[in-house]
Amino acid sequence: MTLEFIFGYRAKESRNNIKYLKNGGIVYHSAAIGIVMDTTGNTPTQKFFDKHTDDITCLEIHPDGVKVATG
C-alpha cells in the first residue's frame, strides 16, 4: 500500500494523542497508522508506520523527544 497523505486522526476514544517531537515534527495516529508530520518546509510531508494490525489507541513519546511508542 502506498500512502501519500492522511487527513484526520482518532480523537473520540483516546486522548493526548497528538505529540510534538524534538525536531518540531507532529506525531499522531489514524486507525492503524502512526503518522509523523513535518511542517518545517514549504510543503508539509508525512511519514507512516503501518505495521499495526488493529487500530492504535495510545501513543507516547520517549523523554529524548525522538522515539515514539504506539499500541
Helices and strands as residue ranges (DSSP letters): E 19-20, E 26-30, E 33-38, E 45-49, E 59-61, E 68-70
